């Protein structure tokens, strides 16, 4: 009898160990390709095969190991690339979107370390037209100044995200500079929260990046048109809030963000005359109204209007650049993973950019126009796995 109990105990221990050691690794990603027309991109009308006109093209690996007691070891490795030529979106970096490892508790939340997205992306982006909710890169705010289109992620970051407490979630992130003797140089930090209850969703977030002039790791650096247009500043501060409401097949939402670039290092794009002078302070308020209506389970229409109100100041003059951006899209799902889409975007710019002269239109992912107006249209295919 004693031998039987001992054998049963040993087998139970092995079973518990096996259960705790359960793990999984998942390959996932998104592929988006289409034909994109622009009436004015660098002074010429263009027809291009586009990669990521709506959703970024990327692949990743994510894994989880059950450590027992509601605790899991997790990791994510994610790489963005251009579907047309296979090149990575950030040269010299294999996992240029995310690369982190951490612990996840069912009760207390998740702690991760590595390259990660900030709280603007985690909490506010899902409510915006360009974010993970709609996945519409063409509709991003100028320069993606608020990072709702997740143009960049933060390196050397420690991030905490809470568990879901009856619809309420919160979190924060700190990105180390990893620069000896320069603790505050190139650091970044961010906080955010969201609440979802039935048809109502609300969120708010804040991001700050400091002193990117040393050109090291993190810092105030936003990528815009085709990821070639960059705004680099000594300090960037971004905050915002948003809300959306679902009513049957319809969803309507509003997002506001405010971004301050203090003492720009440079702003420009190779091959184009458009620049923002060095030493300029640029403040931008974005007001976005978006909505979606499901005509059928497979066919959805969505639209957005965004007004961006900018203020330029500093030793290189002052100005009041403004942008009006309208997008209309129809999306048809061929399956749960594959859809086809057609979209049109119009942007009108006005005002001045300090001593750089008149403002111009610059729809995200396209080269800036040489005039105040720009029109883009695209038809494409997207597959998620």
Secondary structure, 3 states (H helix, E strand, C coil): CHHHHHHHHHHHHHHHHHHHCCEEEEEEEEEEEEEEEEEEECCEEEEEEEECCCCCCEEEEEEEEEEECCEEEEEEEEEEECCCCCCECCCCCCCCCEEEEEEEECCCEEEEEEEECCHHHHHHHHHCCCCCCCCCHHHCCHHHCCCCCCCCCEEEEEEEECCCECCEEEEEEEECCCCCCCCCCCCEEEEEEEEEECCEEEEEEEEEEECHHHCCCCCEEEECHHHCCEEEEEEEEEEEEEEEEEECCEEEEEEEEEEEEEEEEEEECCCCCCEECCCCEEEEEEEEEEEEEECCCCEEEEEEEEEEEEEEECCCCCECCEEEEEEEEEEEECCCCEEEEEEEEEEEEECECHHHCECCCCCCCCCCCCCCEEEEEEEEEEEEC
